[in-house]
């Protein structure tokens, strides 16, 4: 799913994004994608099946929202594409 989202974000004009990959380093819970689309800042946490964000991920998503950004917990590509268009 991350590859689909990455490919989609690459195809959207005026979009900047970063795919995080801490590999055990950095701060726990950072969302999978950090995105800016036409001054709209949001993060994407990718989940599969019945998975839910961990407490660390919930903490980071809350921090983004408190700072004025938006967050998406994506179970499908449509969860992301609906936010952009």
Backbone bond lengths (Angstrom), bond angles and torsions (degrees), N, CA, C in turn:
res aa  C-N    CA-C-N  psi(-1)  N-CA   C-N-CA  omega(-1)  CA-C   N-CA-C  phi
1 X - - - 1.445 - - 1.527 111.55 -
2 X 1.334 118.03 -37.80 1.469 120.04 179.61 1.520 111.33 -59.79
3 X 1.325 117.60 -39.09 1.464 120.21 178.41 1.527 110.51 -63.81
4 X 1.330 117.86 -42.55 1.468 120.70 177.96 1.522 111.22 -60.22
5 X 1.315 116.03 -44.37 1.459 120.11 -179.69 1.524 110.06 -65.79
6 X 1.330 117.13 -44.30 1.454 121.08 178.36 1.526 111.09 -59.41
7 X 1.322 116.87 -46.93 1.471 120.77 178.92 1.527 110.91 -61.35
8 X 1.312 116.62 -41.26 1.462 120.37 178.77 1.526 110.73 -62.71
9 X 1.339 117.00 -48.85 1.469 120.20 -178.76 1.530 111.57 -61.67
10 X 1.335 117.30 -35.68 1.463 120.81 176.43 1.524 111.54 -62.03
11 X 1.326 116.80 -29.99 1.466 120.87 -175.88 1.532 113.31 -84.61
12 X 1.316 117.57 -10.82 1.467 120.47 -176.26 1.527 109.47 -91.56
13 X 1.345 118.07 118.50 1.471 120.45 178.91 1.531 110.83 -60.02
14 X 1.312 115.56 152.33 1.467 122.64 176.46 1.524 113.27 61.42
15 X 1.320 115.35 33.87 1.465 120.37 -179.93 1.520 109.72 -123.03
16 X 1.320 114.88 130.32 1.464 122.01 172.20 1.515 106.67 -114.70
17 X 1.340 116.62 137.34 1.462 119.27 175.64 1.515 110.58 -150.40
18 X 1.307 113.15 160.39 1.457 121.23 177.15 1.515 107.50 -134.38
19 X 1.315 117.15 129.73 1.461 122.96 176.80 1.517 107.06 -93.70
20 X 1.307 116.96 113.47 1.453 120.57 -178.28 1.521 110.16 -78.05
21 X 1.321 115.01 152.96 1.459 121.40 177.16 1.518 107.43 -160.75
22 X 1.301 115.88 89.36 1.467 119.27 -172.45 1.522 113.32 -75.73
23 X 1.333 117.73 -25.23 1.467 121.30 179.99 1.528 111.26 49.70
24 X 1.325 116.71 38.53 1.454 120.57 178.26 1.507 114.08 87.56
25 X 1.326 117.85 -2.01 1.456 122.01 178.50 1.518 108.76 -110.71
26 X 1.301 116.94 162.07 1.461 119.71 178.49 1.513 111.79 85.04
27 X 1.305 115.00 -165.36 1.453 121.88 -175.40 1.525 110.71 -89.48
28 X 1.319 116.59 135.60 1.458 121.53 178.88 1.525 110.85 -66.06
29 X 1.330 115.64 142.08 1.446 121.08 171.29 1.506 116.45 91.63
30 X 1.336 117.98 -1.25 1.467 119.34 179.60 1.532 108.66 -61.40
31 X 1.349 118.20 132.63 1.468 120.51 -178.34 1.529 112.61 -60.22
32 X 1.323 115.58 159.80 1.467 121.63 -176.21 1.521 113.85 -66.86
33 X 1.327 117.57 -33.43 1.456 121.88 179.21 1.522 110.07 -131.48
34 X 1.314 115.82 140.11 1.457 123.37 171.75 1.527 104.85 -115.81
35 X 1.332 116.97 123.90 1.462 120.98 -168.41 1.525 111.16 -133.21
36 X 1.335 115.50 142.16 1.460 121.55 169.25 1.523 107.11 -130.48
37 X 1.327 115.24 122.56 1.462 121.93 179.29 1.524 108.21 -127.19
38 X 1.345 116.01 109.89 1.469 121.16 179.07 1.526 111.89 49.15
39 X 1.292 117.02 50.23 1.469 128.00 178.84 1.525 113.54 72.15
40 X 1.316 118.34 4.52 1.458 122.77 175.55 1.521 107.37 -92.46
41 X 1.342 117.13 114.69 1.462 122.44 -177.48 1.521 109.39 -98.94
42 X 1.334 115.27 128.00 1.457 118.81 174.98 1.522 110.87 -151.32
43 X 1.323 114.64 163.52 1.455 121.04 176.58 1.519 108.21 -120.76
44 X 1.327 114.74 157.09 1.457 120.82 178.82 1.521 108.76 -128.05
45 X 1.305 115.75 123.91 1.460 122.39 171.55 1.518 106.36 -105.91
46 X 1.334 117.17 120.30 1.460 122.23 -175.83 1.532 109.53 -92.82
47 X 1.316 115.48 130.63 1.463 121.73 178.31 1.515 109.42 -130.20
48 X 1.321 116.42 156.12 1.453 122.36 -179.51 1.528 108.83 -125.24
49 X 1.307 115.63 139.80 1.464 120.36 176.08 1.512 112.62 62.11
50 X 1.317 116.01 -126.28 1.462 121.51 -177.75 1.528 112.97 -95.92
51 X 1.349 116.59 6.56 1.470 119.91 179.64 1.518 110.38 -57.95
52 X 1.316 115.51 147.25 1.467 122.54 175.40 1.518 107.94 -127.73
53 X 1.328 117.81 158.52 1.467 119.60 177.39 1.528 111.29 -59.46
54 X 1.314 114.85 142.77 1.462 120.54 176.85 1.529 109.06 -73.54
55 X 1.321 117.88 166.97 1.474 118.98 175.48 1.537 112.74 -56.71
56 X 1.326 118.54 -36.75 1.472 121.14 177.83 1.520 110.36 -65.72
57 X 1.320 116.43 -42.01 1.465 120.14 178.51 1.526 110.71 -65.99
58 X 1.319 117.25 -41.59 1.471 120.65 176.97 1.523 110.82 -59.00
59 X 1.343 116.49 -40.14 1.473 120.79 178.51 1.520 110.76 -60.83
60 X 1.335 117.55 -45.00 1.462 121.08 -178.85 1.531 111.51 -69.36
61 X 1.330 117.28 -40.56 1.461 120.45 178.25 1.530 110.20 -62.66
62 X 1.313 116.58 -41.07 1.468 120.89 177.33 1.523 110.56 -62.03
63 X 1.321 117.20 -42.20 1.464 121.24 178.42 1.521 112.41 -60.40
64 X 1.323 116.81 -41.15 1.468 121.21 177.83 1.528 109.69 -62.52
65 X 1.323 116.47 -46.83 1.475 119.98 -179.48 1.528 111.24 -63.71
66 X 1.315 117.38 -41.06 1.467 120.52 179.22 1.528 111.85 -64.47
67 X 1.323 116.77 -27.42 1.465 121.12 178.65 1.531 112.55 -86.37
68 X 1.333 117.25 0.98 1.457 120.65 176.68 1.516 115.15 101.35
69 X 1.326 117.57 -0.70 1.461 120.29 177.72 1.517 110.80 -88.32
70 X 1.298 115.57 175.44 1.460 121.82 177.60 1.524 108.62 -113.61
71 X 1.314 115.56 157.81 1.462 120.14 178.55 1.521 109.59 -131.25
72 X 1.319 114.38 148.00 1.457 121.06 176.46 1.520 107.28 -129.88
73 X 1.312 116.69 131.73 1.453 121.78 167.38 1.520 104.16 -102.92
74 X 1.326 116.20 109.34 1.465 121.89 -170.75 1.522 111.79 -100.95
75 X 1.317 114.68 124.48 1.463 122.13 173.27 1.523 110.64 -105.15
76 X 1.343 115.67 -12.76 1.464 122.11 179.36 1.525 108.44 -152.19
77 X 1.310 116.73 158.89 1.463 121.69 179.13 1.529 110.70 -56.63
78 X 1.311 117.51 -36.18 1.471 121.05 179.68 1.523 112.68 -58.61
79 X 1.318 117.77 -29.76 1.463 120.48 178.48 1.521 110.87 -61.19
80 X 1.331 116.76 -30.71 1.468 121.49 178.99 1.524 110.17 -87.42
81 X 1.321 117.74 -48.28 1.463 120.85 -174.88 1.521 111.77 -63.06
82 X 1.311 118.78 -31.61 1.482 120.81 177.62 1.522 111.69 -64.99
83 X 1.320 118.05 -29.69 1.455 121.60 -179.17 1.532 112.30 -76.31
84 X 1.323 116.69 -25.94 1.465 120.21 -176.91 1.524 111.40 -89.08
85 X 1.303 118.18 -36.30 1.465 121.02 -178.75 1.496 111.61 -120.09
